[in-house]
């Protein structure tokens, strides 16, 4: 068999082009470029990133853990006052572990995603019981605590020790998917695996805290979900999404899920300036918080009153309200129920009467607080005197 030798200018140009492509690919995967990505991000964060936040400048894993949990699905501006109040009341993990669950939920009330508060309390108890009250500083041990995933555990340890650990929260997924051009549903296992690999490969050896904070800052500011500010991005020069005009496409959308709607009937039972509340079961939606007695859709309000052991003087419908949760929307049909003072026995454990004026400081979900705020002026006029409301009355604790 003869081997034909093909020569000529065209072949020579083809060989040079192939070598250039291979060289470009090698450069894009080289440690130099990985270092360049992290260096640009670190330099940017030190000048343009977020500084002076209450949980920055510390290596206390308890404070870092508290901030990371509160920042999940919640904006920084919203978290700051909750973080400061929570820390003032529970300055260390032992104080949180020994706290009453109701007090924990009260301080968390309004921040949303209430399973975070229950897990936070449970994790504090685990730290005391299993780790002698010393917060662990190994990623696997931190991730084993209730309510802490791989990325959150890595962030806590990275900030507390300066050790390089990859993180992958929602903002970081967006930054890496765009910069590396990783397509596909962002919640698919294949895409998640590629993103973790990318995150791990780009870790610097030094300035880990600034790099980790820089990834978070970039994703929450310039590399936003819509209308990213690519012109000011420190890694724009080699960003695949910017170069190919795919910032709207990357990261890929999550797999579509059918929207769910749940309906319920609420009884807003009022007497003498107080409202009857019941504690939501945990785990579950608003678990551990106090809300209106709730019944299945279509429940006759008079039958619902009878089941509570209250005798209504009047029952009036209030406007329906909707509240969106992560996986469904709740549509509540509230009824304002006026009762006589002689019917103020809560009847069962897990129920209590609370003064309308105390509602905003109690452990109530935000929609319940908003509804009560609209009724408070009327209730205060009709029940200025709140004495003699029955032996079963008990007000919810106020903030200290």
Secondary structure, DSSP 4 states (H G I P E B T S, - for coil): -PPPP--SHHHHHHHHHHHHHHHHHHHHTSHHHHHHHHHHHHHHHHHHS----TTTT---HHHHHHHHHHTTTS-HHHHHHHHHHHHHH--SHHHHHTS-HHHHHHHHTTS--THHHHHHHHHHHHHHHHHTTPPP-SHHHHHTSTT--HHHHHHHHHHHH--------HHHHHHHHHHHT--SBTTSHHHHHHHHHHHHHT--SS-HHHHHHHHHHHHHTTT-SSS--GGG-TTGGG-HHHHTT-TTT-SBPPPP----EEEEEEEEEEETTEEEEEEPPSSSTTTTSEE-EEEETT--HHHHHHHHT--EEEEEE---EEEE-SS-EEEEEEEEEEE-GGG----STTEEEEEGGGGGGSSB-HHHHHHHHHHHHHHHHHTS------TT--PPPPP-
